Amino acid sequence: MNERATPTDASDDYLRAALARCAALPAVRTGVVHPVTATVITAVAEAAADGLIAPVLIGPRARILAAAEEAGVDVAPWELIDAEHSHEAADKAAVGAATGRLDALMKGALHTDELLSAVVRPQSGLRTERRISHAFVMHIGSYPKPFIITDAAINIAPDLATKADIVQNAANLWRVAIGGADETPKVAALAAVETVNPKMPATLDAAALSKMAERGQITGALVDGPLAFDNAISPAAAREKGIVSPVAGQADILLVPDLEAGNMLAKQLSFLGGADSAGIVLGARVPIILTSRADNMRARLLSCALAVVLADARRTGQLK
């Protein structure tokens, strides 16, 4: 681990543990799509120095080299695939992932939908049987364990079938990256209230998802809902409201009703609560590292660490 990425205080213990977990795993050959800013190049250099990724830079050569010069990073050791613009870079990255030349993708300085449109295109060969979704793995001192918030970046207003896929993707991620193959994650399907109200569609979806998990339509997860946020994460709040549930007060995964709710929740925890977060796209044949321009270096490294664990799980058959 290089000096700049070395955790220096107790608040960075989670980062230290995540990087230690990846130490025995090979660096993931990662297509960095349109890395034309110094911020992106710096993040790539940090992840490469920590042995998380083996970067393949894909985008306009002149702009990439200019960004590298601004960042003070020597990119000569890395492969660089020239592309005229961001659309072509996304297309070349998708081809590289589909043909097995790349084991992960990383969003650079382009819009999320531009990258994902190349991934979800039927001819890309990167789709699986499930809907693509996003997950934030969060860690905050006021909660006793890491947890997942989903979906806060891709599916704007998911219907019931999409939510089922979102839950399945998140449950698979939790078992591989957080809990373990023999553990069952507890999924709280969030709404504003903890009772079913026909006027509130999120409560109906939550109840249906709970039954779907009971009937095996969602596997490897214990789902309960509707649950309000307080009684999903606080045992005291659940007791006060008389909620008897194996999920209430100890959720591992928070399924939000829509993207806006999830995005605001995750950013509130990060910017006001000091939570660490890692963002990853699930449901494709390779993990996709999705970070924001506002993310700090910890968030970027944690996201890369997730990709390393997921790529290893696919390589070893833990994930299909």
N, C-alpha and C positions, 0 to 999 in steps of 0.2 A: 504494500500500500504506500503511495507516495505521501509526502509530508502534508500537502494541502488537503488531502482527503482524510487524514487521520483524525478520528474524533478526539476532542480535547477536553470534554467535560462530561459529567454524568448524563446530561440531556441527550448525548449522542450514543448512549449504550445500545439503543435499538439499531442504529446504523452499523455499529461495530459488529453486533451479532449477525445482521443480515449479510455483511461482507464476509464474515468468517464462515458462514454456511456455504458461500459460493467458492471458497478458497480451493476446495478439492475438485471443483467442477471446471471443465474446459471453458475458455472464453468463447462466447457465442459470436459466430460470424454474422455481423449485423449490417444491413443496408441502411445507411443514414441518408434519408431522402431530402434533397435540396438543402444542404448545410451551408448556407451562404451568409451567415452572420457569425460574428466573433463569439457570441454567447453559445451558440450551438457547437462550434468547434471546440471551445473550452470545455464544455460538458462532455463531449466525445473523448477528448484527451484525458480527462479525469477518469472516465469509465474504463478506458483502455489501460491507463496506468495502474488501475486497481485490478486488472486482469478479468474484468467482467465481459468486455466485448472486444472482438477483432473487427475494427471498422472497415466498411467499404463505403466510400463517399460517392454519392450519386447526384449529379447536378452539373450546372455550367462550370467548367473547369476554371475559367478566369475568375469568376465570382468566388468560388471556393478558395482558390489560392489567395485572393485578396482578403477574405475573411480570416484565413489562417495567419496571414502576415499581421493583420490587426490584432489577433489574439496572441501572437507570439508563439505559435505552435508549428512545429515541423511536421507536415503531413506526408512527407516523402515516403515513410515506411508503409503507408497505407495505400491500398488499391483505390484508384479514383476512376470512376466510370463517367465519362462526359455525357451530358444531356443538355439539350438546347434550352429547356425551360422546366418549370416544376411539374407540368403535366407529363412530359416525357420522362422525367426522373421517377415519378410515381409508377409509370408503366414499366420502366426497366426494373425497378425494385420488385414489383409484383412478379415479373417473369423470373427474376433471380430466385425469389422465394419458392415459386411453383416448381422450378427445375432442381431445387435442392442446393443451389449455390449459396443461398443465404438461409440462415436458421432463425433470423428475427429481423424485424424492421423497426426503424426509429424515425419518428417525425422530426423533420428539421424546420426550416422557415417557410412553411407552406400551410394552407388551411387544412384542417382535419378532414373535411369532406372531400378534398381533392385527393388526398392519399387513400382514403377508404373507398372512394369510387373505383379506383384501380384494383383494390383488393376484392371488392364484392362483385365485380363484373363476372358474369358466368364463365366466360372463357379464361379467366385468370387461373382457375384451378385451385384457388385458395379457400373456397367456401367449404364449410362442413354442413352437417344436417341441421345445425342450430343457427339461430340468428346471432349476428355479431353484436357484442355488447362491451361496455366499459366497466371497469371496477377500480375503485380507490381502496387500497389497503392502508388503513389508518392506524396510528399508534399515538396515544395521548396519556399523559400521566394520571389523569383523573379516572381512567377506566383500566381495569386490571389486565387486559389482554388486547392484542391487536384485533381489529375487526374490519369488515369490508362494507363500503357503501356502493350501491349499484342501482341503476345506471345513471351516471351524472354527466355524461358527455356525448352519447351517440343517439340513443332512442328517445325522441322528444316526448311523445305521449304514447307509451307502449300499451297495446291491448293485452288481453289475458294470455293469449298464446305466446306473445313476445315476452311477457313477464315470466312465464314458465321457463323459457330459454335463458333469460337473464339469471334466474335463480340457479338453474342447472350449471351454467357457466361459472357463477360465483362459488357454488358448492365445490365444483371440481378444483378451482383455484385454491380454495381454503384447504382442502385435503392435501394438495401438493405442496403449498407454500407456507402454511401456517399450522394446521392441526396434525395431520398424519392420516395415512391410508385407512387406519382402523377407527378413526374418530368421526363422529357425525356432527356437522356444523348445525347450529341453531339459527334459523332464519326468521327474522321478524318482518312481516309484511306491514309496512307502516301506513298509517292514515292519521287523520286529525283526532279520531276517537277510537276507542277500543271495542265498540259495538257495531254490528252491521246496521247500516242505514241505507235504504234503497235510494235516497236522494244523493248519496255520496258514493260514486262508482268505485273509488279506491277501496272502500270497505267491502264491497261485493267481490272485487278481484282478490282481495286478501283472503276472504273466506273460501273462495273457490280454489286458490292456490294451496291452502291448508289441506283441503280434501284431495286435491290432485296428488300431493305428497303422500297422503295416507294410502291412496290407491295405486301408488307406484308409477304415476305419470311423471313425477319428479323423483329421482333416485339419489340416495346417499345424503339426504338432508332432512332435518326436522323443521317443518314450516308451521308457524302459527300467526294468526292475524284475523282481523285487524288489531294492531297494537299502536297506541300513540308512542311518540318518541320517548317520553319519560318512563313509561312502564315497560318499554323494550330494553332499556339500559339500566334502570334503577330498581333493585329488588324492593326497596322501601316504597317506591311509588306503586309498584305492582301489588304489594301487600295492602297498601292503603285503599286501593280501588277494588280489593277482593278478587284479583285475577289469579286464577289457578292455572298455571301453564309452565311446561318445562323450558319454554323459550323466554318468557317475560323476565326482565331483569338481568339476563345473561346472554343476550344475543351475540352471535358471531358475525352475522351478516344482516345488514339493514337494507331491505328492499324498499326503495322510495317509490312513490306513486308516479312521478314523472321526472324528466330531466331537470326542470327548474328547481324543484324541491331538493333533489340530490346535489345539484351544483352549489346551491346556496348553503346547504348543510355542510358539505365537505369544505368549502372555502371559509365558512365561519369557524369551523374547528381548527383549520390551519392558521388563519390570519388573526383570530381573536383568542383561540385556545392554545396556540403553539403546537398543534399536532403535526407529527410527521406523516407524510402521505406518499404513496407510490401509485402511479397510474398505468394501467395496462389494458389493452384491447384483447378480448377473448372471443372464441368462436371461429377463428380462422385457423389455418393449418400451421401458422407460425405466430408466436407472440408479437404484438406490435406495441412498442414503447411510445406512450403518448404523454408528453409533458407540455406544460404551459410556459410561455415566455416569462411569467411571473414566478415560476418555481425556483426555489433555491437549489444549491448543489446537492444537499441531502436528498431532496425529492427526486432529483434526476438520477442519483446513484441508486437509490432504493428501487426506482422503476427499472433500471437496468438489472439489478439483482433479481427482481421478479422474473424478468425475461430469461435469465440464466437458469433459474429453477424450472420454469415452464418448458424451456427447450430441452433440458435434461429429462424431464418427465415424458416428453414425446419420444425422445431418443430411446428411452428405456421401456417404453410401452405402458407407462402409468396413465398416459392420456392418449386418446385416439385422435 
